Structure formats: structure tokens, C-alpha cells
């Protein structure tokens, strides 16, 4: 999977879920025969309505391991690659999958400290059904703040 880190000062363009209340980086799976660049361009446009104008360096990766939910498999493994991405001014219409619509995906500029606090608070609530990515994105946010925003 690829994830776009889109910075504007100490703010990030993230996807906010109006259903859960968490923040995630725009991005997603890489389709068959698709490069990381192509996947980033497609996912950022679909989830955030932003047109990618440049893709910078790979700044990190996160590997997630879990028990598989699919029959016949024991392990789920996903590697997320985080890239610095620049976008054109203004946002276009999103092209969301049904589950993304249900989660109320909304592109939002947010200060990194607020995104960290919101995701951390969500993870503290045992009654809330949070997406599997909230923990990964909190980890990535903290690493990005430490290495890129000081």
C-alpha cells in the first residue's frame, strides 16, 4: 500500500472519518501492474480529491501483521510506504468506494498535533469500533512529527 504525506507548514492533508472521528493518510492498495507513483496519483485523487503534482522521497514504511480473516490463510501482512507528495491548489470531487462513503471520508487540513491527539484518544476508547488503520496512522504521525515537523 502507498500513503501520501501532504504537508503545508505544520498541517497535513488527511482523510477524516465523520463516522469514527479518526484521521488517515490518503492512500491505499496498489493494483496489479501499477507503480507506486500511479497508485499514489489514483488514491490521492479518489480519497482526497487532490491532483498530485509531485512525489518526493520515500520517508518510511510500516509493516502490519495480524491474524488473517480470510479462510485458508493464517497471516495478514501489509506494508505501507509513506511518500512526501505535493498537490495542485484546490480539491476536486472524491471518488469513494462504498465503505469509504459509509465512513464519511472527508479531506481535511489538520495540524499534526491535533491528528495525533484525536487518533490517540480514539485508541483509548475500548467501546469504539475503530478501523484497523488508526493505530498504524498514529504511529506514522508521531514519526513524521519527530522527523519532519519540529
Secondary structure as the mmCIF struct_conf table of DSSP 4:
data_model
#
loop_
_struct_conf.conf_type_id
_struct_conf.id
_struct_conf.beg_label_comp_id
_struct_conf.beg_label_asym_id
_struct_conf.beg_label_seq_id
_struct_conf.end_label_comp_id
_struct_conf.end_label_asym_id
_struct_conf.end_label_seq_id
STRN STRN1 UNK A 2 UNK A 5
STRN STRN2 UNK A 7 UNK A 8
TURN_TY1_P TURN_TY1_P1 UNK A 9 UNK A 10
STRN STRN3 UNK A 11 UNK A 17
TURN_TY1_P TURN_TY1_P2 UNK A 18 UNK A 20
STRN STRN4 UNK A 23 UNK A 25
BEND BEND1 UNK A 26 UNK A 26
STRN STRN5 UNK A 27 UNK A 28
HELX_LH_PP_P HELX_LH_PP_P1 UNK A 29 UNK A 31
TURN_TY1_P TURN_TY1_P3 UNK A 32 UNK A 33
HELX_RH_AL_P HELX_RH_AL_P1 UNK A 36 UNK A 48
STRN STRN6 UNK A 52 UNK A 67
BEND BEND2 UNK A 70 UNK A 70
TURN_TY1_P TURN_TY1_P4 UNK A 71 UNK A 72
BEND BEND3 UNK A 74 UNK A 74
STRN STRN7 UNK A 75 UNK A 87
BEND BEND4 UNK A 89 UNK A 90
HELX_RH_AL_P HELX_RH_AL_P2 UNK A 98 UNK A 102
TURN_TY1_P TURN_TY1_P5 UNK A 103 UNK A 104
STRN STRN8 UNK A 105 UNK A 111
HELX_RH_AL_P HELX_RH_AL_P3 UNK A 112 UNK A 124
TURN_TY1_P TURN_TY1_P6 UNK A 126 UNK A 127
BEND BEND5 UNK A 128 UNK A 128
TURN_TY1_P TURN_TY1_P7 UNK A 132 UNK A 132
HELX_RH_AL_P HELX_RH_AL_P4 UNK A 133 UNK A 148
#
